[in-house]
Amino acid sequence: MTTSVRRLPGWAKAVAALVLVLAVLFAGIRLAVLPGIKDLFGTDTHDRSGPALLKSVQDMSRYDAASGNFQVVVDLDKDAKFLPDAIRGSRTLYVGAGTVEAYVDLGQVGEKDVTVDDDRTSATLRLPHARLGRPALDPDHSYAVSKQRGLLDRLGDLFSDNPNSEQAVQKLAVRHIGDAAKSSGLTARAESNTTGMLQGLLRSLGFREVHISYRTAG
């Protein structure tokens, strides 16, 4: 009884040979050629940017009453459908640090929201609920811990600069920080701080009683 040996088709052998050649070539470049190229064709960085131009001015009526500092670890894994990770794919571990402001928009307070008695000793204010601002990523405290890339991705990095290589993980970090801020109690702290600020201000103006409540912003 004879056992037939299944041979790989010609195209599969060609692809395997090409991947092997690229791996050897890339390893040689990384170990020997690339450091020499960097030294030979090194560049100096000069900031030739023009002056910043003022595009618009907006009057702010919101009171920034609280600020939260957040940190998140983003683990982003991108896989190719029909290729192993060693050939095509990437995984980035990124630490994102940022802040979120909580504010009360005092510009939404109208005449019907403010009541003062005839003796001007008692005041009642009805304010909109506090809101969260957009998360702001801190570039000085955000950084990539590790980057793992497949062979084809590394070869691509040799011939092109991608300024948006970390854009995906940065967007994820901002989104996770924003989600964390929603459940942090930051808006409640902002309303408490706003209440204390307005009570202190109005009492310094002679009001003995100051009542403040919050409504849903329209």
Secondary structure, DSSP 8 states (H G I E B T S, - for coil): ---------HHHHHHHHHHHHHHHHHHHIIIIIHHHHHHHT--------------------EEEEEEEEEEEEEEEEEE-SSS-TTTSEEEEEEEEEEEEEEEEEGGG--GGGEEE-TTS-EEEEEEE--EE---EE-TTS-EEEEEEE-HHHHHHHHH---TTTTHHHHHHHHHHHHHHHHTTTHHHHHHHHHHHHHHHHHHHTT-SEEEEEEE---
